[in-house]
């Protein structure tokens, strides 16, 4: 039963003037004067001292708290008081019911809490405005048949009441004039709390708080200027125990028990309950994250098998054996890797890195690169199907962004003073002039380009560090005590030390630039004044991803595609900033640059994931612990529900954006560079299993309840994922061709092997060119004392370097051999063949798999048919009742043949159609 509001003498409840809502209305579920009187009598009998404060209801115990605002009464806050007074008065005029908790009742003794309740008539009005879908008939389509052997998945299942908290209904857009058309059993619980708080926030965002300036409106501006300190909907109970109120759903407790605990990591997610409690936008994020994690398991298994193949065929690595053989690699003298500070060295010193490289640089690498190109297509296509099913199950089939276009951002309405006629609605609407829009966009684009240039400059700085420090490490580590260590001594080389320190420095720079740019991106997006929330998020998504793409991936692109590619040769080396800089371009080890790319990928990817989890879980927990340290031991009768939630962290409007960004960056790591590290999907899988539960734990226990919002897809991220998927095919083809040594080895095996039998014997010697030491310029030669003890200049006259060039004395000495051009042709051919094969398979798979499952299409058609049928029957029944009231007999009505009663003809023709 719906009741009105009352006020006792000692309470701070703000009375509402509700004549605007009740006058002139039939009793269509609205309050009557007798309802108000009976409610006031009941309210007067409430003893608030006996009522637990851990409640989601007003003091009367009947009206639910749909939203809470908090504020502190400052000494110099007269303007704030005036704004609050006007704002709250306008809230009452809008039909909302308010109740204030005095500061004397709060834990800190200075915070007021304003509780807001939305009565039925307001809910019905705005549900009509926002086109909210509600049930009108139970779903009569038979459930799908159980999958054979489904009992095997029983340990991973959750109880049915958790997985399906609501019955399955056919739904239709709410219409206030057709209330009896819908299945309304109890008006107080008809709209779930997530829908109620969405309606309240919609109202709060558009209420004026100044009598003089109509543009001053919205709770967001009041929060920014300190008039209110916070605005949030309430959790329904404490997360670790059910509410004592039997009318409370205790859905937060169910989510924590079955979803947010780490012991449930192997269980399915209760997506319907998540959607009901948090709204569709958060629900679809967790659906996507769960699906992505599930698909990662297949890639992780295949990647692990490729790694096991590398371990199993370890002994077949002929070229590594040659490097480690003292009679082969131990006799090959290599040219210095840097000027002056680097001496001559033996190839056998790279024995360990060569073996490590083989684990990731073998035949299985090519297979895995092709597999991941197909996997990413399957992932995106199957996600479209999963998304289509969720759209149907969550009543989002007819949800279009155009509905959101009608909901302009309050900031847009305030800042755009110009008005023009909307050709569709034929109403005047605010707009941003083209000149202003272009100027803002150009300034925004210039800012983004500046920050991207800043990243590129920092990457160039890291490269310069690598070049400058390598010589120092080579000189220092020549006689380093680490060389004498049995296990790791051979691993700690100048190349390894340079790579690890540069990767760590690069990671720190990435984190710092990321921290700064996030704030800049938000500022310039605000400056552009996007029209809708959807447009705002899309603009911010593009800006953030472009920056993050360059920030996180640039170092990996350098190692994969630039390092060791523009080196030159002894006597004619290439320098980064010219010969005057002394920064000679880096070379790859004889084992290749792939192992260094693997190192770079692991450090950045794992470092980001560890740092992200610390930020997501530990920081909010510490903040909450500090804020609630004095109140957490209070019993629930004293520690109110609104204070408990007030002490939690705020989940910002862009909170979900950062969650998506983190996962999409990870998706880029496991697709763009996966050919260099087949275990990347496995690391991502382990992280995501943890990520799902960390995010669930964070939402359920550490954050205030977010404002519910609708979304029918993952938005702009879907296009970004498609872009990464296409780009990953190209990058992996280039990694296999130019970063890996796979193609040179295959060319040697099939065209340049000695003798008649195909063998890899002699490959290392074949892949190294010879240079006459006497031809090395003085400025490139090692200084005195830099050469090792075994080096004898009288006996050693040549050194080797990694390239395919003619030896000294040849008529084409030091120019590229024919084998070099054969290998280059083979690399380009492999890129073209791999790209075409993968793209053909991708497009075929995309064409083969329909985006919407057939059973979903059937259900959508069935629902649309039923809507038409039921609406027809409803209107017909309504007309019968109306005619019977007018003394007409609908069963005996006949269409008249004269034109004397045109209105009657029109009414009866409607009846008969």
C-alpha positions in Angstrom: 0.0 0.0 0.0 1.3 3.5 -0.9 1.4 6.0 1.8 2.1 9.8 2.0 4.6 11.5 4.3 4.2 13.0 7.8 6.3 15.0 10.2 6.5 14.8 14.0 7.6 17.8 16.1 11.0 16.5 17.0 12.0 15.3 13.5 13.8 17.0 10.7 11.7 15.5 8.0 11.0 18.0 5.2 7.3 18.1 4.3 6.4 17.9 0.6 3.8 19.9 -1.3 2.3 17.1 -3.4 -0.7 18.9 -4.9 1.0 19.1 -8.3 1.0 15.3 -8.4 -2.3 14.4 -6.9 -4.8 17.1 -8.0 -7.1 16.2 -10.9 -6.0 12.6 -11.1 -8.1 9.5 -10.8 -6.9 7.0 -8.2 -4.6 5.3 -10.7 -2.4 3.9 -8.0 -1.7 7.4 -6.6 -2.1 8.6 -3.0 -5.4 9.9 -1.7 -6.1 12.2 1.2 -7.2 9.2 3.3 -3.8 7.5 2.6 -2.0 10.6 3.9 -4.0 10.8 7.1 -3.5 7.1 7.9 0.2 7.3 7.1 0.6 10.3 9.4 -1.0 8.4 12.2 1.3 5.4 11.6 4.4 7.7 11.3 3.6 9.4 14.7 3.7 6.0 16.3 7.2 5.2 15.1 9.8 5.1 17.9 13.0 5.9 16.2 15.1 5.0 19.2 14.0 1.4 18.9 14.6 1.3 15.1 18.0 0.0 13.9 19.8 2.7 11.9 21.2 0.0 9.6 18.2 0.3 7.5 17.3 1.4 3.9 14.0 3.0 4.9 12.9 6.3 6.3 12.1 6.5 9.9 8.5 5.3 9.2 10.0 2.0 8.1 7.8 2.1 5.0 9.3 4.5 2.4 12.6 3.3 0.9 15.7 5.5 0.8 16.5 5.8 -2.9 19.3 8.2 -2.7 21.4 10.1 0.0 23.1 13.5 -0.1 25.5 14.6 2.6 26.8 18.0 3.5 28.7 19.9 6.2 27.3 23.2 7.5 30.3 25.5 7.1 30.7 28.6 9.2 31.1 30.7 6.1 28.6 28.7 4.0 25.7 31.1 3.6 25.8 30.7 -0.2 25.9 27.0 0.2 22.9 27.1 2.6 20.9 29.2 0.1 21.8 26.8 -2.8 20.8 23.8 -0.7 17.5 25.4 0.4 16.6 26.3 -3.2 17.7 22.9 -4.5 15.8 20.9 -1.9 12.7 23.1 -2.4 12.8 22.3 -6.1 13.3 18.6 -5.4 10.0 18.7 -3.4 8.3 20.5 -6.2 9.5 17.7 -8.5 7.6 15.2 -6.3 10.5 13.8 -4.3 10.1 13.1 -0.5 13.0 14.2 1.8 14.1 13.4 5.3 17.2 14.9 7.0 19.4 13.3 9.6 20.8 16.0 11.9 24.6 16.3 12.4 24.2 15.3 16.0 23.2 11.8 14.9 26.3 11.4 12.7 29.5 9.8 13.8 31.7 12.8 13.2 29.1 15.2 14.7 29.2 17.6 11.7 27.8 15.8 8.7 24.1 16.1 7.7 22.5 13.3 5.6 19.5 14.1 3.3 17.6 11.0 2.4 15.5 10.9 -0.7 12.4 8.8 -1.6 10.7 8.6 -4.9 6.9 8.0 -4.6 5.1 5.9 -7.2 3.7 8.8 -9.2 7.2 10.2 -9.8 8.6 6.8 -10.7 5.7 6.2 -13.1 6.2 9.6 -14.8 10.0 9.3 -15.3 9.8 5.6 -16.2 7.6 6.8 -19.0 10.0 9.5 -20.0 13.1 7.2 -19.8 11.3 4.4 -21.8 12.0 1.8 -19.1 10.9 -1.7 -20.0 8.7 -3.6 -17.5 7.0 -7.0 -17.6 3.5 -7.5 -19.0 3.4 -11.3 -19.4 5.3 -14.4 -18.2 7.7 -15.9 -20.8 5.9 -18.9 -22.4 8.8 -20.0 -24.7 10.1 -23.4 -23.5 13.5 -23.3 -21.9 16.5 -24.7 -23.9 17.2 -28.3 -23.5 20.0 -29.2 -21.2 23.4 -29.7 -22.7 24.4 -33.4 -22.6 26.8 -34.2 -19.8 25.8 -31.0 -18.1 26.2 -32.6 -14.7 30.0 -32.4 -15.2 29.7 -28.6 -14.7 27.7 -28.9 -11.5 30.8 -27.9 -9.3 31.0 -24.6 -11.3 27.3 -23.7 -11.0 25.7 -21.4 -8.5 22.2 -21.9 -6.9 19.4 -21.1 -9.3 18.0 -18.3 -7.0 21.3 -16.5 -7.3 21.7 -17.0 -11.1 18.1 -16.1 -11.8 16.9 -13.8 -9.1 13.8 -12.8 -11.1 11.2 -14.7 -13.2 11.5 -14.5 -17.0 9.0 -12.1 -18.5 8.1 -10.5 -21.8 8.6 -6.8 -21.4 7.3 -3.6 -23.0 8.2 0.1 -22.6 6.4 1.5 -19.6 3.4 3.7 -20.3 1.8 5.7 -17.4 -1.6 5.7 -19.2 -1.6 1.9 -19.4 -0.7 1.0 -15.8 -3.1 -1.9 -15.7 -1.5 -3.4 -18.8 1.6 -4.4 -16.8 2.1 -7.1 -14.2 2.1 -4.8 -11.1 1.8 -6.8 -7.9 3.3 -4.2 -5.5 4.0 -0.7 -6.6 6.7 -0.3 -3.9 8.8 -3.1 -5.4 7.7 -3.0 -9.0 10.8 -0.9 -10.0 14.0 -2.5 -8.6 16.4 -0.3 -6.6 18.8 0.1 -9.5 16.0 1.6 -11.6 14.8 3.8 -8.8 18.3 5.3 -8.2 18.8 5.9 -11.9 15.5 7.9 -12.0 16.6 9.9 -8.9 20.0 10.7 -10.4 18.3 11.8 -13.6 16.1 14.2 -11.6 19.0 15.4 -9.5 21.1 16.2 -12.6 18.4 18.6 -13.9 17.1 20.4 -10.8 17.9 24.1 -10.6 19.5 25.5 -7.4 19.5 29.2 -8.1 16.5 31.5 -8.4 18.3 34.1 -10.5 20.2 31.9 -12.9 18.4 29.1 -14.6 21.6 27.7 -16.0 22.8 26.8 -12.5 21.4 23.3 -12.1 22.5 19.7 -11.3 23.9 17.8 -8.4 27.3 17.5 -10.2 27.9 21.2 -10.0 26.8 21.2 -6.3 29.3 18.5 -5.6 32.0 20.4 -7.4 31.4 23.6 -5.5 31.2 21.9 -2.1 27.5 22.5 -1.5 27.1 18.8 -1.0 30.0 16.5 -0.1 28.6 13.3 -1.6 25.6 11.8 -3.5 25.0 8.1 -3.6 22.4 5.3 -3.6 22.5 2.9 -0.6 23.7 -0.7 -0.5 20.9 -2.8 0.8 22.8 -4.4 3.7 26.2 -5.1 5.2 28.1 -7.4 2.8 29.0 -10.1 5.3 25.5 -10.6 6.8 21.9 -10.4 5.7 19.7 -7.5 6.7 17.4 -8.0 9.7 14.6 -6.5 7.8 12.7 -9.2 6.0 11.6 -6.7 3.3 15.2 -6.0 2.3 16.5 -8.1 -0.5 20.1 -8.5 0.9 21.4 -8.8 -2.6 24.8 -7.3 -1.6 25.2 -10.2 0.8 24.4 -12.8 -1.9 26.8 -11.1 -4.3 29.6 -11.2 -1.7 28.9 -14.8 -0.7 28.6 -16.3 -4.2 30.7 -13.9 -6.3 33.1 -11.6 -4.6 35.0 -14.1 -2.4 38.3 -15.4 -3.8 37.3 -19.0 -2.9 34.7 -18.7 -5.7 37.3 -18.1 -8.4 36.2 -21.2 -10.3 32.5 -20.5 -10.1 30.3 -18.9 -12.8 29.3 -15.2 -12.3 25.7 -14.4 -11.3 25.3 -11.9 -14.2 21.5 -11.5 -13.8 22.0 -10.5 -10.1 24.9 -8.2 -10.9 22.7 -6.5 -13.5 19.8 -6.2 -11.1 21.9 -4.7 -8.4 24.3 -2.5 -10.3 22.6 -2.0 -13.6 23.2 -3.1 -17.2 26.4 -1.1 -17.8 28.3 -2.7 -15.0 26.7 -6.1 -15.7 27.8 -6.1 -19.3 31.4 -5.2 -18.2 31.6 -8.3 -16.0 29.9 -10.4 -18.7 32.6 -9.3 -21.2 35.4 -9.8 -18.7 34.2 -13.3 -17.8 33.8 -14.2 -21.5 37.3 -12.8 -22.3 38.8 -14.8 -19.4 37.0 -18.0 -20.6 38.3 -17.6 -24.2 41.8 -16.9 -22.8 41.9 -20.4 -21.4 41.9 -21.9 -24.9 44.8 -19.6 -26.0 46.6 -20.3 -22.8 46.5 -24.0 -23.3 47.8 -23.8 -26.9 50.5 -21.3 -25.8 51.6 -23.7 -23.0 51.7 -26.6 -25.5 54.0 -24.5 -27.8 56.2 -23.7 -24.9 56.3 -27.5 -23.9 57.2 -28.2 -27.5 60.2 -25.9 -27.2 61.3 -27.7 -24.0 60.7 -31.1 -25.5 62.8 -30.4 -28.6 65.5 -28.6 -26.6 68.1 -31.1 -27.5 67.4 -30.7 -31.3 68.7 -27.1 -31.1 71.7 -27.5 -33.3 72.6 -23.8 -33.6 72.7 -23.4 -29.8 74.9 -26.4 -29.5 77.3 -24.9 -31.9 77.3 -21.6 -30.0 78.1 -23.5 -26.7 80.6 -25.8 -28.3 84.1 -24.7 -27.4 85.5 -25.9 -30.7 83.0 -23.8 -32.7 81.4 -21.0 -30.7 84.5 -20.9 -28.4 86.7 -20.2 -31.4 84.6 -17.5 -33.0 85.9 -14.1 -32.1 83.1 -11.4 -32.3 83.7 -7.7 -33.2 83.2 -5.2 -30.3 79.5 -4.2 -29.6 80.3 -0.6 -28.8 83.1 1.9 -29.4 86.2 2.0 -27.2 84.7 0.5 -24.0 83.8 -2.9 -25.5 86.4 -5.5 -26.3 86.4 -8.5 -28.5 84.4 -11.4 -27.2 83.8 -15.0 -27.9 80.4 -16.3 -29.3 80.2 -19.0 -26.6 79.5 -16.3 -24.0 75.9 -16.1 -25.4 75.3 -19.8 -24.8 72.6 -19.3 -22.1 70.7 -16.6 -23.9 70.7 -18.8 -27.1 69.1 -21.7 -25.3 66.5 -19.4 -23.7 65.7 -17.9 -27.0 64.9 -21.3 -28.5 62.1 -21.9 -26.0 60.2 -19.1 -27.7 61.8 -19.0 -31.1 61.0 -22.4 -32.7 58.7 -23.9 -35.3 55.7 -23.8 -32.9 56.1 -19.9 -32.9 54.8 -19.7 -36.5 51.8 -22.0 -35.7 50.9 -20.0 -32.6 51.1 -16.7 -34.4 48.6 -18.0 -37.0 46.4 -19.6 -34.3 46.2 -16.3 -32.3 45.1 -14.5 -35.5 42.2 -16.9 -35.8 41.5 -17.0 -32.0 41.0 -13.3 -31.8 38.4 -13.5 -34.6 36.6 -16.3 -32.8 36.7 -14.3 -29.6 35.1 -11.2 -31.2 32.5 -13.1 -33.1 31.4 -15.3 -30.2 31.3 -12.2 -28.0 28.8 -10.6 -30.5 26.6 -13.6 -30.1 26.9 -13.5 -26.3 26.2 -9.8 -26.3 23.1 -10.3 -28.5 21.8 -12.9 -26.0 22.3 -10.5 -23.1 20.6 -7.7 -25.0 17.5 -9.9 -25.3 17.6 -11.2 -21.7 18.2 -7.8 -20.2 15.6 -6.0 -22.3 18.1 -4.0 -24.4 17.0 -5.2 -27.9 15.3 -2.0 -28.8 17.6 0.1 -26.7 19.3 2.6 -29.1 21.8 5.3 -28.5 19.2 7.7 -30.0 17.3 7.3 -26.7 20.5 8.5 -24.9 20.7 11.4 -27.4 17.5 12.8 -25.9 19.3 12.9 -22.6 21.7 15.8 -23.0 24.6 16.2 -20.6 23.7 18.9 -18.1 27.1 20.5 -18.7 26.2 20.7 -22.4 22.9 22.4 -21.7 24.6 24.9 -19.4 27.6 25.8 -21.5 25.7 26.0 -24.9 23.8 29.3 -24.8 22.9 29.2 -28.5 19.5 27.6 -29.4 18.2 26.2 -32.7 15.2 24.2 -33.9 15.6 20.4 -33.8 14.1 19.1 -37.1 13.0 15.9 -35.5 11.4 17.1 -32.3 10.5 20.5 -33.6 11.7 22.0 -30.3 14.4 24.5 -29.6 17.6 22.9 -28.2 21.0 24.1 -27.2 23.9 23.6 -29.6 27.6 24.4 -30.0 28.4 26.7 -33.0 30.6 25.1 -35.6 33.4 27.6 -35.2 33.6 26.9 -31.5 33.4 23.2 -32.0 36.2 23.3 -34.6 38.4 25.5 -32.4 37.9 23.2 -29.4 38.6 20.1 -31.4 41.8 21.5 -32.9 43.1 22.5 -29.4 42.2 19.1 -28.1 43.9 17.3 -31.0 47.0 19.5 -30.6 47.1 18.6 -26.9 46.9 14.9 -27.6 49.7 15.1 -30.3 51.9 17.0 -27.8 51.5 14.3 -25.2 52.1 11.5 -27.7 55.2 13.4 -28.8 56.3 13.6 -25.2 56.1 9.8 -25.0 58.1 9.4 -28.2 60.7 11.8 -26.8 60.9 9.8 -23.5 61.3 6.5 -25.5 64.1 8.1 -27.5 65.6 9.1 -24.1 65.4 5.5 -23.0 67.0 4.3 -26.2 69.8 6.8 -25.7 70.2 5.5 -22.1 70.5 1.9 -23.5 73.2 3.0 -26.0 75.2 5.0 -23.4 74.9 2.6 -20.6 75.7 -0.6 -22.6 79.4 0.5 -23.0 79.6 1.2 -19.2 78.1 -2.2 -18.3 80.4 -3.9 -20.8 83.4 -2.2 -19.1 82.3 -2.8 -15.5 81.1 -6.3 -15.9 84.2 -7.5 -17.7 85.7 -8.4 -14.3 82.5 -8.5 -12.3 82.3 -11.1 -9.5 78.8 -12.1 -10.8 80.6 -13.9 -13.6 81.9 -16.5 -11.1 78.4 -17.4 -9.9 77.6 -21.0 -11.0 73.9 -20.6 -11.9 73.2 -17.0 -12.9 76.8 -15.8 -13.7 76.5 -16.7 -17.4 73.0 -15.0 -17.6 74.1 -11.6 -16.3 75.6 -10.1 -19.4 75.9 -6.4 -20.4 73.1 -7.0 -22.8 70.9 -8.5 -20.1 71.7 -5.7 -17.6 71.0 -3.0 -20.1 67.7 -4.6 -21.2 66.4 -5.1 -17.7 67.3 -1.6 -16.3 66.0 0.1 -19.5 62.7 -1.9 -19.2 62.3 -0.9 -15.6 63.1 2.8 -16.3 60.6 2.7 -19.2 58.0 1.2 -17.0 58.4 4.0 -14.4 58.1 6.6 -17.1 55.0 4.9 -18.5 53.3 5.0 -15.0 54.2 8.7 -14.5 53.1 9.8 -17.9 49.9 7.8 -17.6 49.1 9.4 -14.2 49.5 12.9 -15.7 47.8 12.3 -19.0 44.6 10.8 -17.4 43.9 14.2 -15.9 44.8 16.1 -19.1 42.5 13.9 -21.2 39.5 14.5 -18.9 40.2 18.2 -18.9 40.4 18.5 -22.7 37.3 16.2 -23.2 35.4 18.5 -20.8 36.6 21.5 -22.9 35.1 19.9 -26.0 31.6 19.9 -24.4 30.3 16.6 -25.8 26.5 16.6 -26.2 25.7 13.3 -24.5 27.2 10.9 -22.1 27.8 8.4 -24.9 29.6 10.9 -26.9 31.7 12.0 -23.9 32.8 8.4 -23.2 33.6 7.8 -26.8 35.8 10.9 -27.1 37.6 10.1 -23.9 38.1 6.5 -24.9 39.7 7.4 -28.2 42.0 10.0 -26.5 43.1 7.6 -23.7 43.6 4.6 -25.9 45.7 6.5 -28.5 47.9 7.7 -25.6 48.1 4.4 -23.9 48.8 2.6 -27.1 51.9 4.7 -27.7 52.8 4.7 -24.0 52.7 1.0 -23.4 53.6 -0.5 -26.8 56.3 1.9 -28.1 59.2 0.2 -26.3 58.1 -3.2 -27.5 57.8 -1.9 -31.1 61.4 -0.5 -30.8 62.8 -3.9 -29.7 60.8 -5.8 -32.2 61.2 -3.7 -35.3 64.1 -1.3 -34.9 66.8 -2.7 -32.7 69.5 -4.4 -34.6 68.0 -3.5 -38.0 70.0 -0.3 -38.7 73.4 -1.1 -37.3 75.8 -1.0 -40.3 79.0 -3.0 -40.1 82.5 -2.6 -38.6 84.2 0.4 -40.1 80.8 1.9 -41.1 78.6 1.8 -38.1 75.3 3.7 -37.9 74.8 6.2 -35.0 71.6 7.4 -33.4 72.2 11.2 -33.7 75.1 11.1 -36.0 78.7 10.0 -35.4 79.4 13.0 -33.2 77.0 11.7 -30.5 79.0 8.5 -30.0 75.7 6.6 -29.5 76.1 3.6 -31.8 72.9 1.8 -32.7 72.3 -1.4 -30.7 72.9 -4.8 -32.2 71.0 -8.0 -31.6 72.8 -10.9 -30.1 73.6 -13.9 -32.3 70.5 -15.5 -30.7 68.4 -12.7 -32.0 66.3 -9.9 -30.4 63.3 -12.1 -29.7 64.5 -13.0 -26.2 64.9 -9.3 -25.4 61.4 -8.6 -26.7 60.1 -11.3 -24.5 61.9 -9.7 -21.5 60.5 -6.3 -22.4 57.0 -7.7 -22.7 57.1 -9.6 -19.4 58.3 -6.6 -17.4 55.8 -4.1 -18.8 52.8 -6.5 -18.9 53.4 -8.2 -15.5 54.5 -4.9 -13.9 51.3 -3.2 -15.1 49.1 -6.0 -13.9 50.7 -6.1 -10.4 50.6 -2.4 -10.1 47.0 -2.3 -11.3 45.9 -4.9 -8.7 47.6 -2.9 -5.9 45.9 0.2 -7.0 42.5 -1.4 -7.4 42.4 -3.5 -4.2 45.0 -2.3 -1.6 44.6 1.5 -2.0 40.7 1.5 -1.5 41.0 -0.9 1.4 43.5 1.2 3.2 41.5 4.4 2.6 38.3 2.8 3.9 40.2 1.3 6.9 41.5 4.8 7.8 38.1 6.6 7.3 36.1 4.1 9.3 38.7 3.3 12.0 36.6 4.9 14.8 33.2 3.7 13.7 33.7 0.1 12.5 33.3 -1.4 16.0 29.9 0.3 16.5 26.8 -1.9 16.5 24.5 -1.5 13.6 21.9 0.2 15.8 24.3 3.2 16.0 26.3 3.0 12.8 23.7 3.9 10.2 23.5 2.4 6.7 24.0 5.8 5.1 27.1 6.5 7.3 28.6 3.1 6.5 28.2 3.8 2.8 29.4 7.3 3.2 32.7 6.0 4.6 33.3 3.9 1.5 35.2 5.0 -1.6 33.3 6.8 -4.4 33.1 4.9 -7.7 33.6 7.6 -10.2 31.6 8.0 -13.4 34.8 7.0 -15.3 35.6 4.1 -13.0 34.3 1.5 -15.5 36.2 3.2 -18.3 39.5 2.5 -16.5 38.5 -1.1 -16.0 38.0 -1.5 -19.7 41.2 0.3 -20.5 43.2 -2.0 -18.3 41.8 -5.1 -20.0 42.1 -3.7 -23.6 45.8 -2.8 -23.0 46.3 -6.4 -21.8 44.5 -7.7 -24.9 47.0 -5.7 -27.0 49.9 -7.3 -25.2 48.7 -10.9 -25.8 47.8 -10.3 -29.4 50.2 -7.8 -30.9 53.4 -9.4 -29.6 52.3 -12.9 -28.7 54.6 -14.5 -31.3 57.5 -13.6 -29.0 56.0 -15.0 -25.9 53.5 -17.9 -26.1 53.0 -17.8 -22.4 51.5 -14.3 -22.4 47.9 -15.7 -22.6 48.6 -17.9 -19.6 49.8 -14.9 -17.6 46.8 -12.9 -18.7 44.5 -15.8 -17.8 45.9 -16.1 -14.2 45.6 -12.3 -13.8 42.0 -12.2 -15.1 40.9 -15.0 -12.8 42.1 -12.8 -10.0 40.9 -9.6 -11.7 37.2 -10.8 -11.8 37.2 -11.5 -8.1 39.2 -8.3 -7.2 36.8 -6.2 -9.1 33.8 -8.1 -7.6 35.3 -7.7 -4.1 36.0 -4.0 -4.7 32.5 -3.3 -6.0 30.8 -5.2 -3.2 32.9 -4.2 -0.2 35.0 -1.1 -0.9 32.9 1.2 -3.0 29.6 3.0 -2.6 26.9 1.6 -4.7 27.3 3.1 -8.2 24.5 4.9 -10.0 22.8 2.4 -12.3 23.1 3.0 -16.0 22.0 1.2 -19.2 24.3 0.0 -22.0 23.6 -2.5 -24.7 27.2 -3.1 -25.6 30.8 -2.4 -24.6 30.7 0.7 -26.7 33.7 2.1 -28.5 35.9 -0.6 -27.0 34.4 -3.1 -29.5 35.8 -1.1 -32.5 39.2 -0.8 -30.7 39.3 -4.5 -30.2 38.6 -5.1 -33.9 41.3 -2.7 -34.8 43.8 -4.4 -32.5 42.8 -7.8 -33.9 43.6 -6.7 -37.5 46.8 -5.0 -36.5 48.0 -8.0 -34.5 48.1 -10.1 -37.7 50.5 -7.7 -39.3 52.7 -7.3 -36.2 53.0 -11.0 -35.6 53.9 -11.6 -39.2 56.7 -9.0 -39.0 57.9 -10.4 -35.6 58.2 -13.9 -37.1 59.9 -12.5 -40.2 62.2 -9.8 -38.9 62.6 -10.3 -35.1 62.7 -14.1 -35.0 65.5 -16.1 -36.7 62.9 -18.6 -38.1 63.1 -17.5 -41.7 66.9 -17.3 -42.0 67.1 -20.8 -40.5 64.5 -22.2 -42.9 66.3 -20.6 -45.9 69.6 -22.1 -44.7 67.9 -25.5 -44.2 66.4 -25.7 -47.6 68.9 -23.8 -49.8 72.3 -23.3 -48.2 72.9 -26.4 -46.1 76.2 -28.3 -46.7 76.1 -31.6 -48.5 73.1 -33.4 -49.9 71.2 -34.1 -46.6 69.2 -31.3 -45.0 70.9 -30.3 -41.8 71.4 -27.2 -39.6 75.0 -28.0 -39.0 77.2 -24.9 -39.8 74.3 -22.5 -39.6 76.0 -20.2 -37.0 79.1 -19.8 -39.0 77.0 -19.2 -42.1 75.0 -16.4 -40.4 78.1 -14.5 -39.3 80.2 -12.3 -41.7 83.9 -11.7 -41.5 85.7 -8.4 -41.0 89.4 -7.6 -41.1 90.4 -6.1 -37.7 92.9 -3.9 -39.4 90.1 -2.1 -41.2 88.4 -1.0 -38.0 88.9 2.8 -37.5 90.8 4.0 -34.5 87.8 5.7 -33.0 85.9 2.4 -33.0 88.7 0.2 -31.6 88.7 -0.9 -28.0 90.9 1.1 -25.6 93.9 -0.4 -23.8 92.9 -2.8 -21.1 89.3 -3.4 -22.5 90.2 -6.6 -24.4 90.1 -9.9 -22.6 93.3 -11.7 -21.6 92.9 -14.4 -24.3 93.0 -11.8 -27.1 96.2 -11.8 -29.1 96.3 -9.2 -31.8 99.2 -11.0 -33.6 97.3 -14.2 -34.1 93.7 -12.9 -34.3 93.3 -10.8 -37.5 89.5 -11.1 -38.2 86.4 -10.8 -36.2 82.8 -11.9 -36.9 79.6 -9.9 -36.9 75.9 -10.7 -37.5 75.0 -10.0 -41.1 75.3 -11.5 -44.6 78.1 -9.7 -46.3 81.0 -10.7 -48.5 84.4 -11.2 -46.7 87.4 -9.0 -47.1 89.4 -9.6 -50.3 86.2 -10.3 -52.3 85.5 -8.1 -55.2 82.3 -7.0 -53.5 83.7 -7.0 -50.0 81.3 -5.9 -47.2 78.4 -5.6 -49.6 75.3 -7.9 -49.1 75.5 -11.4 -50.4 72.9 -13.1 -52.5 71.8 -15.1 -49.4 70.8 -11.8 -47.7 68.4 -11.0 -50.6 67.0 -14.5 -50.6 66.3 -14.2 -46.9 64.7 -10.8 -47.4 62.5 -12.1 -50.2 61.5 -15.1 -48.0 60.6 -12.8 -45.2 58.4 -10.6 -47.4 56.8 -13.6 -48.9 56.1 -15.1 -45.5 54.4 -11.8 -44.4 52.2 -11.7 -47.5 51.3 -15.4 -47.3 50.6 -15.3 -43.5 48.5 -12.1 -43.7 46.4 -13.4 -46.6 45.9 -16.8 -45.0 44.9 -15.4 -41.6 42.7 -12.6 -43.1 40.9 -15.1 -45.4 40.2 -17.4 -42.4 39.2 -14.4 -40.3 36.7 -13.1 -42.8 35.3 -16.6 -43.5 34.8 -17.3 -39.8 33.2 -13.9 -39.3 30.8 -14.7 -42.2 30.1 -18.2 -41.0 29.2 -17.3 -37.4 26.0 -15.2 -37.3 26.1 -12.3 -34.8 22.7 -13.1 -33.3 21.8 -16.7 -32.3 18.7 -18.2 -34.1 16.8 -18.9 -30.8 17.3 -15.2 -29.8 15.9 -14.1 -33.1 12.9 -16.3 -32.5 12.3 -15.0 -29.0 12.5 -11.4 -30.2 10.0 -12.0 -32.9 7.7 -13.8 -30.4 7.9 -10.9 -28.0 7.1 -8.3 -30.6 4.1 -10.4 -31.8 2.8 -10.7 -28.3 3.2 -7.0 -27.6 1.0 -6.2 -30.6 -1.5 -8.9 -29.7 -1.8 -7.9 -26.1 -1.9 -4.2 -26.8 -4.7 -4.8 -29.3 -6.7 -6.8 -26.8 -6.0 -4.3 -24.1 -7.2 -1.3 -26.2 -10.2 -3.3 -27.3 -11.1 -4.1 -23.7 -10.7 -0.5 -22.7 -13.0 0.6 -25.5 -15.6 -1.9 -24.5 -15.6 -0.5 -20.9 -15.7 3.0 -22.2 -18.7 2.3 -24.5 -20.5 0.3 -21.8 -20.2 3.4 -19.5 -21.8 5.4 -22.3 -24.7 3.0 -22.5 -23.5 1.4 -25.7 -23.6 -2.4 -26.5 -20.3 -3.3 -28.2 -21.6 -6.7 -29.2 -24.5 -5.2 -31.3 -22.5 -2.3 -32.8 -22.8 -1.9 -36.6 -21.1 0.6 -38.8 -23.6 3.2 -40.0 -24.0 3.9 -43.6 -24.8 7.6 -43.2 -22.3 10.4 -42.8 -24.3 12.1 -40.0 -22.2 10.6 -37.2 -18.5 10.7 -38.3 -17.1 10.5 -34.8 -19.0 7.3 -34.1 -17.9 5.8 -37.4 -14.3 6.5 -36.6 -14.6 4.9 -33.1 -16.3 1.8 -34.2 -13.9 1.3 -37.1 -11.1 1.4 -34.6 -12.9 -1.2 -32.6 -13.3 -3.6 -35.5 -9.7 -3.4 -36.8 
